[in-house]
Amino acid sequence: MKYDGHTHTEYCPHGIVEDTEQLIQKAIQLGFKEYSITEHAPLPPSITEIAAGEPEMWTTASMDLNDVDNYFKKMEKLRKKYASEIVIHIGFELDYFSEYEAWTTDFLNEYGPLTDDGILSVHFLPGKDGLRGIDYTFEEYQDGICDFYGSFQKAQTLYYQRVLASLQADLGKWKPTRLGHISLCQKFEHFFDEATDYSVKSLTVLDKLLAVVKKENYQLDLNTAGFIKTGYQQSYPQAWILEKASILGIPFIYGSDTHSLETVGQGYAKVEQWLN
């Protein structure tokens, strides 16, 4: 079945969705039979103590904790309304923070029973003055993370170590079992004047990551948002990583990562071979 496993809603502060119902209607028109609504889960409230970089990056990163109940009410209403036309799943794209595993587990224990899908992602890394963003702006990633560690490739390795840690973390029974856009650290690769290919150390961590994904029966988000990023213009993850994962028999779930009506179903044809 044609399935989009990664989408966002009007509850995302950095998106431009007016009403999720419009996205669902378009997905139906495009022939999708299954659709996961995976809004960015609220960040831990105390993250402000270690958050650094642009303040707007943090205020727009996720839905507000006070919106969670309304989010479920709205999405459940849409699920019932369109049940005869499309299967709708409801959950979160959950950010992993090693510093806040206990808070994240408590959050999942409270709201996890209301979900039937989810994505586990890494958007932030420890860097200059505190946590910094991977995919907010090139300047944020370069100054806050890459320069702090000494090179793009060192930041790259740290990112994959963090993704591996997210996979291995015990976050309780409601932890998502699909890893989101696992090559997000490459988003600005074309803007750097240094080596951005995968270092030997990064490849070693990546191979271990894929092995654990297979062992734990996780899935990978085959995310097409990267195709429209000028500093990247590939899928997340790249084709050669998809090749590695395919050999291991790791399942992919297409994700448009849509944050607007215009991007519903984006790039599906480009990755259809991998989905089959």
Secondary structure, 3 states (H helix, E strand, C coil): CCEECCECCCCCCCCCCCCHHHHHHHHHHCCCCEEEEEEECCCCHHHHHCECCCHHHHHCCCCCHHHHHHHHHHHHHHHHHCCCCCEEEEEEEEECCHHHHHHHHHHHHHHHHHCCEEEEECCEEEECCEEEECCCCHHHHHHHHHHHHCCHHHHHHHHHHHHHHHHHCCCCCCCCCEECCCCHHHCCHHHCCCCCCCCHHHHHHHHHHHHHHHHCCCEEEEECHHHHCCCCCCCECCHHHHHHHHHHCCCEEEECCECCHHHCCCCHHHHHHHHC
